[in-house]
Amino acid sequence: MKDRRQAAGKRAALVALLTTAALALGGCGAPEFDYVKNADDGVYFKVPHGWQRIEHEAMDWMLSGEDPASVAAAGRRERIWSVGYDASVAAQPLHLFLGTGDEPFVYAMVRRLSENEINAVSLNGARDLLLPVTDSARADNAQNPVFQGFELVSDEILPSDGSIRGVRSVFNYSPGGGSLQTFDQTVYVDDAGRRLYQFILRCSASCYRERAAELDVVVQSFTVRSVA
């Protein structure tokens, strides 16, 4: 009887040891999110762990067409911070506009504004930073084959704390007549800090619909704090 009790005690101790080891190993797994911050400009957000980071130089070259070694590009680096995150294993800046499948892409940008710029910038202008969203901007680009299939899904003015004003617009485009893509764009203007903030999540329309809850967590994580 004593031997049986000892054997049972050993088994219980072994089970407890294995359980503790499993929990310890589980705690060493990959994090769910990568947290991104630019404290100098007061911007913070998170993306799922494993999305590939694309640095400012590559994003800026794709959007501006300027040689990264040029004086113009150097000047832009003084005024603009940007970064991309691509869920595709074949990450590239062009996926900001059109992916090869259902992999989301995130683009964040901060632009430091002059006094004249901060006085002139409007939320309507902010909506049209990357793609034409307002009626007037779309009318100006009506003949451009790149901007096809526009649909406005939603548009809301975000709560303001006095110095920071913002807007979130969700819209569809079929860039160049390709597959329908959904763009979820948040733009803030910090009047006190003289900064403009842009955050865009792009995915195919079906991806955005099917993964709405997951992707909204990423968009809602975008946080701006005035650095005035």
C-alpha positions, 0 to 999 in steps of 0.5 A: 500500500505504501509503495502505491501511495509513493508511486501515485505521489511521484506521478502527481509530482511529474504531472505538476512539473510537466504542466509548469514546464508547458506553461513556461514554454507557452509564455515564451511564445511570440507576442501577439502584436508589435508596438510602434512608436515615434515619441518625438512626434507623439504617434503610437500604434500596433500591428500583428506580430510578423508583419514586415516593416518597410522603412521611410526611404522605401515608402518615400521613394515609391510615393515621391519618385525622388532618389533617396540620395537627392537633396529633395529627399533629404529635405523630406526626411527633415519634415516627414516620418513614415513607415509601412507594415506589410502582412505579405511575405513578399513585402513591398511598398506598392502593396499600400495600393494593391496587394497580391492577395488578402494580406493587409498593409498599414502606412503611417506618416507624420508631416511637420508643417510650417506656419502657413501650412498649418493655417491652410490645412483643412480636414477636406484637404486631409481626406485627399492626402493620398487618394481623392476622396472628396467630391472636388478631388474626384472630379479633378481626377475623373479621367485618371485611370488609376482612380477607378471604382470609388465607393464611400463606406463611411466618414466621421469627424473624430472627437477633438481635444481642442488642439487636435482635429481628425477624420476617419474615412473608409472607402473603396477603390479599384486601382487601375481597374484591378480588384476592389480594395478597401482603404481605412484612413485616419488623419489628424491635424495637430494645430498646436504641434504643427503636425499632420498625421496619417494612418491607412490600412489597406486590404481587399474589400473581401478581406476587410469585410471578413477580418473587420474586427481584427483590423479595427483593433489595428486602426483603433490603436493609432494614437496621437498626442500633441507634442506642443 
